[in-house]
Amino acid sequence: MVAAQAVPAAQAVPGECGGAPARAGRPPADPHGPEPGQVGRALRELRERLDTLAAPVPDTVVVPTWVHVLTDGRRPPEAAVRSQIATLNAAYGGAHGGVATGVRFDLKGVTVTRNAEWFAHPVTHETAMKAALRKGGPETLNLYIAQLGQLVLGYSTYPFWYDRDPTLDGVLLDWRTLPGGSLRNFNRGFTGVHEIGHWLGLFHTFDNGCQEPGDGIDDTPPQATPSGGCPRGKDSCPGAGPDAIHNFMDYTYDACMREFTAGQGVRMREMWVAYRGSGTAGAAR
Ligand SMILES: [Zn+2]
């Protein structure tokens, strides 16, 4: 979603990410970062739901995944869609670095819809498009592939938004960010990895800057600003260790990103139990 779009205040804090220019160069105040306090509120609600459900946090989560390709004639090749899913499984499995998060993605199917308006203006037509295409419940990842523009490469909802608006749940990606796509520095499929991190409940490593609670994860150092490109020796908050520039939840080039932390893996599986896991979301609603 673009910054100028009018959305309800509580929803103007999406897991949306800067596009190439934003990720590469625009310091320090990301206009889409969470408002102060949102991370803390999300964590408190997560703990409450986990206490209420009293369900164990699983070591492994398998996410049923549907991909919806929008096209005006232009579209990623089918191989790129398959490669995107493989990229997700490699990244979440720790194949590039960091930990194996325990999260895997099981591709259930691909739909292709020829609609030039939805392809070119997926945010404008978000509700109609998702209402028509969406499959499954809170546990199903609906990944919409369309064209977003130069400043925003992807957009995701958070799991704790699901109850409020199930239809809008999902991730929207610019088709040129898929593996082998045409967006230089952002075409290894890691925009998808990053956005789905939001869909599973992660914030940016730089959210809340140097202030507590940061991104709400214990093993990602506080970070004052998003990182662009692939900086060397960046340490933007005193005393807490260098910025996690290789983390998938920062804004660096795809070639610079490679890891999730153990804390992020646990958080995604906690969020899964609280909001998405089969049977749990309905019971807690
Ligand atoms: Zn993001």
Boltz pocket constraint, residues with backbone or C-beta under 6 A from the ligand:
constraints:
  - pocket:
      binder: B
      contacts: [[A, 14], [A, 15], [A, 16], [A, 17], [A, 18], [A, 194], [A, 195], [A, 198], [A, 204], [A, 249]]
      max_distance: 6.0
